[in-house]
Each structure stands twice: as structure tokens, then as C-alpha cells.
Amino acid sequence: MATKNKTNKSVKKRIKVTGGGKLKYAKVGRRHLNAHMTTKRKRQLRRAGVIEGRPSVLKKYKLALGIS
């Protein structure tokens, strides 16, 4: 008997799906050791990263999220 795929909870906590089907995530490198970084670098890390235009990566994460 076939069963549904379970959502990967660790991926669900890290990635959000936008209305257009793109995937948003928080960029890494903002937790600590920021004193040496330039203001520009810290500002760029605040913006969300977006996964788009990479079909194989999108497919992998959407499968983990339980989205077809």
C-alpha cells in the first residue's frame, strides 16, 4: 500500500515558498564574528536568498517540503 511522503521538518524550518513558487531562505554568516565585516557585507547578508532558475535544486527542496 502506497503512503504519502513525509515533509522534511528541517527543510520546512529553513525555507519558505513564495507566491510565485520560488524558495526563500536566510543567508548564512550573520550569527557571530561580525566585527571584522564591512557594513556593506552585513547589509547584504540581511536580505533573503532566493532559489530560482535552478530546476534540479528547486525540485529537491520542493520534494522535501512535500510540494509537487
C-alpha positions in Angstrom: 0.0 0.0 0.0 1.4 3.4 -1.0 1.8 6.1 1.5 2.3 9.8 1.3 5.8 11.3 1.6 6.6 13.0 4.9 7.7 16.6 5.0 11.3 17.1 5.9 10.9 19.3 9.0 14.4 20.6 9.0 13.9 22.0 5.4 10.5 23.3 6.4 12.1 25.4 9.2 14.7 26.9 6.9 12.9 27.5 3.6 9.7 29.4 2.7 7.8 29.2 -0.6 6.9 32.5 -2.2 3.6 33.0 -4.1 5.4 32.6 -7.4 6.9 29.2 -6.4 10.4 30.4 -5.6 12.1 29.4 -2.4 13.4 31.9 0.1 16.0 31.3 2.8 18.0 33.2 5.3 21.7 33.7 4.3 24.4 32.2 6.5 27.2 34.1 8.2 25.3 36.5 10.4 25.4 34.8 13.8 28.8 35.8 15.2 32.2 37.1 14.3 30.7 40.1 12.5 33.0 42.8 13.9 35.5 42.4 11.1 32.9 42.5 8.3 32.2 45.7 6.4 28.8 47.3 6.8 28.1 46.6 3.2 28.7 42.8 3.7 26.4 42.7 6.8 23.7 44.6 5.0 23.8 42.2 2.0 23.6 39.2 4.4 20.3 40.6 5.9 18.5 40.2 2.6 16.8 36.8 2.0 18.4 34.5 -0.5 16.1 33.2 -3.3 16.5 29.9 -5.2 15.2 30.3 -8.7 16.4 29.3 -12.2 18.0 26.1 -10.9 15.4 23.4 -11.6 17.3 20.5 -10.0 17.7 22.3 -6.7 14.1 23.6 -6.7 12.9 20.0 -7.3 15.0 18.6 -4.5 13.7 21.1 -1.9 10.1 21.0 -3.1 10.1 17.3 -2.8 11.5 17.6 0.7 8.7 20.1 1.6 6.0 17.8 0.1 5.2 20.2 -2.7 4.9 18.7 -6.2 
